[in-house]
Amino acid sequence: MARLGNTELNVFPICLGGNVFGWTADRDETFDVLDRYSAAGGNFIDTADSYSFFAPGNSGGESETLIGEWLRARGNRDDIVIATKVGRWQDRRPGLSAANIKAAAEDSLRRLGVDHIDLYYAHSDDEATPLAETLGAFDELVREGKVRYVAASNYTAPRLAEALEISRREGLARFDALQPHYNLVERGHFEGELAELCVRENLAVLPYYALAKGFLTGKYRPGGDSSESPRAEGARTYLDERGVKVLAGLDEIATLRNVPIPSVALAWLLGQRSVTAPIASARNTEQLADLLPAAQLTLTSAELERLADASR
């Protein structure tokens, strides 16, 4: 387990993404994945109120609802760290106004069937709403005991720094974690100013798209056909010269270490400063089995640099 920033939360080093629950994973598959993850020592689940409004036939809230059903069925709420998000659900007015945050939190609590959310994210920055209003709404939830800690996703370094300063000045609950778009083939979103800010402020970093929409599983290769996957089109965008070099590096290390390719990609993230737990999803237990070894896999400095060189 790893301490999450300045919080009192101790989390498994692989955060299980809930975006597939109620989308590519039905109820039985969702329960199987959650059971296997928990049995392996996993305790950190990431979801959002909007998951998965983007799937045909869905309207949003499906992931939280299934996770809530599982928590009640297993009676293990106290063992699980639940993270969810507000601000990007199209059926609700998007954004981070105080009214929207308050209403969305109540709905998430109801769907999850819990009395508090462990880590509540601003799903993305809302420049139309004053940061002080957003942070004040989060602070109220913390003071009411409905949320333990708050976090940010998809914030730039200047906006995140401004939010942290407002929290300091006004005595409001501050962001304790950042969820950025970050992986071996998407480094520009995070590395640099944003990464340095997280180090200075001791913010836990929890990268999403940690496997680059499935590309870093090694499933997508030049000349291959994986058209049946909902993420195939997105993953194939990385099949350029650099992407092929990254796959070669992952293949090499995975073979030497006798571990699955996805676990090497996640271990690279875990080797970066401030990264506490990369987020990865699995629609079945076979996919999950390829992720879990990363929790015990520490890459050498030479292996980290080998992959970093390939991805530059």
N, C-alpha and C positions, 0 to 999 in steps of 0.2 A: 504494500500500500504506500501511497505517496500523499504528503500533505498538500492541500490545494491552496497555494498562495499564503495569505495571512489568515485564512479561515481555520476552523476547527474540523473541517471535513477531511477525512482520509479516504482516498479513492484508489481503485484498481487502475493500473497504468494503461489499460485499454478501455476507453469509454465506448459503450455499445450504442450505436446510432439507431434511433427509432423511426427514421423516416420511411423505412420499408414496411413497417407494421401497418396492416390494413391496406397495403398497396400491393407489392409483389409478394408479401408474406401474409397468408390468411391467418385466421385465429389459431388454428392448430399449429401451424408453422411458427407463429409468433411465440406461442407458449413453449414450444420445443426449444427454440433459440434462447429464450429467457431462462428456461430451466437449466440448459447446458452451460450458459454463461455464469449463472449463479453457482452452479455446482463446481465450476472451475475457480471460484473465488471472486468472480466479478461482482461489483456492487454499484456501478456508475452507469446510469442510463440517460441518454440525451434524446429529447423530443421537442416538439413545438406545437402550439395550438393549431397552426396552419396545416400540419401533416395529416392527410395528404390531399389537400384540396385540388392539387394539380393532376391527380389520377382520375381517369374516366369513371364516372359514377360516384365519386367521393365529393364531399363538401368541406372537409376539414374536421379535425377533432378525432379522427379514427384512431390514430396512434395513441394518443393519451387515453382514450377509452379502453383500448385493448391492454395497455400497461396497467391501468387501474383494475381491470378484471383479473389480471394475473396476480397483482399484489394482494387482492382480497382472497383469491383462491389459494394462494400459498401462505398467507398470513405472515409475510416477511417485510412489512413496510419499514420497520426499524433497522433492517439490515441493508437497505437500498438507498443510494443517493440519487434523487430525482432532479434532473435539470430540464426545464422547459422554457419556452420563449414567447414573447408578445411583439406584435407590431407589423407582421407581414401577411396576415390572413385577409384575403380579398373579400370574403363574405362579411367580415367585420370591418369597420372603417380602419384602414391601415394607419399606422403611426403610433406615436408615444405620448399622446396627450394624457393628462392625469385621469380623465374619465375613461379613456380606452384601456389604460393599464389596470385600473381598478376593476372594471367589468370583465376584462379578459382573465385576470387572476382568479376571480370567483368562478368563472366557467372552467378554467383549467383544474382548480381544486375539486370541483364537482366531478368532472370527467375522470380524473385520477383517483377520486375517492379518498383523498388524504386531507389532513388538516393544515399541512404546510408544504411548501415547495422548497427544496434544499438550495437550489441555485436557479435564479430567475433572470433570464437574459432579455435585454433589448435586442430584438432579432436583427435589426439594422438601424443605423442612425436615421433620425428624423429631424432634418434641419428646419422644418416648418414649425416645430415645437421648441420653445426655449429649453435648454438643458436643465435649468433650475426646476422647471415644472416636471419634467420627466424624473429627475432625481428625487424631487420631493414626493412624488407618487410612490416610487420604489421605497423610499425611506418610511413612508406611512405603513406600507405592507410589512416591512421588517419590524417596526414598532408594534404592530398588531399581532406579530407572531405567525403571520401567514406565509412569510418568506424568510429564509435564514440569511441568504446572501444574494447579492445581485451581480450581474456580469454584463459584458458588452459583446456584441458580434457585429462584424462588418463596420468597424469604426476606423477612421484615419487617425494617424498619430496626433495631429493638432486637435481634433475634436475629442479624442480620448483624454489627452492631457488637460484640455479645458474642463471636461467633466470631472476629472479627479481634483482639479483645483477648486471647482465649485463645491464639491463635497467637503473638502477640507475647510474651506472658508465658512460654509453654512452649517457645518456639523451634521451633514446628511450621510446616510449609508453610501458607501462608495463602491465602484466596480472592483471586484476582487479577482476577476478572470476576464480573459479575452478569447473569443472563438474566431480565429482568422481563417481565411482560405490559404492553406499552406500544405505543400507536399513536395516531393522531389522534383516534380516537373512544373510546379507553380510556386516559385520562391519569391518573386518580386512583390507580391501582395503584402508580405510580412517582413522579410529581412531588411535590415537597415533601421530607419528611424523608429518604426513601430516596435521592432524587436528590442531595441535599446531602451525604449520607454518601459516596456514590460519588465526588463531586468531591473531598472532603477526603482520601479514602483512595486516590485515583487508581485506582479500579477501572474497568476497561473495561465499558461497558454494551452488551449485545447483545440488543436487544428481540426477543421472540418474538410471534407473531400480529401482525407488523409491518403486515400488510395487513388486519387485522381479519377473519380467516376468509374473505377474498376480497372483503369489502365495499368496500375502498378500491381495488379494481381498476376500479371503475365499472361492473361487470357487472350489479349488482343495482340496479334502479331502481323507483320507484313504478309499479305496474301491470305490471311485467315478469314473465316466467316463466322461471326458471332452475332448475326443480324437479329437473332431471337431475343437478345438482351435489350431491355428498355434503355440501358445506358450505352449501348454499343456506339451510337453516333457520336456522343460526347467523348467517349474514351478514344475513339479513332483519331480525334483531332491531335492527339499527342504522338501519332505514329510518323514522326519525322526523324531526321538524322539524330537529333539529340535524344529523342525518346527511345530509339533503338539502342543507343549507347547506354542509357539508363537500364534498360531491360537486360543488356549483356552484363552489366555490373551486378544487378540483382541475381541473375542466374548464377553467376560465379560464386557469390557469397552464399547463396542458398544451398548450392551443391556442397561447398566446403563445410558448411555448418550443419548440413542435413536438416534443414528447416524449410517450411513453405515460403515461396517468394513474397507473398503479402506481409508476412511477419518481418521480413528484412526491411521492407519499405517503412513499416511502422517503427521498427527499432531505430532506423535512421532519424526519424522525427524525435524519438525519445532521447537521442543523443545530442539534441540541440538545446541550447540554454533556454530555460524557463518553460519548456514543454513538459507538462505534467501528464497528460493523457490524450493521445490522438483519438479522434472519433472515427469509428468504422462500423459499417452496418453489415448484417448478414441475413439473407432471406431464408437460410436453412442451416442446419447444424454442420453440414459439410463445409460451407463457407466459413462458418464460425471457427471450425477446427484449424483453418489456415491463418486465423488472426491471433489466436490465444498464445502461441509460442512466443510472440513478441514481448509478452509480459516478463519473461525470464531471459530474454536475449539482449545481451549488451555487446554492441559492436565495438571493435578496437578502433583506435584513432586512425589507423591505416584504412580500415574498411569504411569508416565514415568519410574520409577524404576521397577514397576511390569513387564513392557514389556522388559526392559533391562535385568532383571533377567532371564526371560523366554528365551531370545535370546542368553545368554552366553553359 
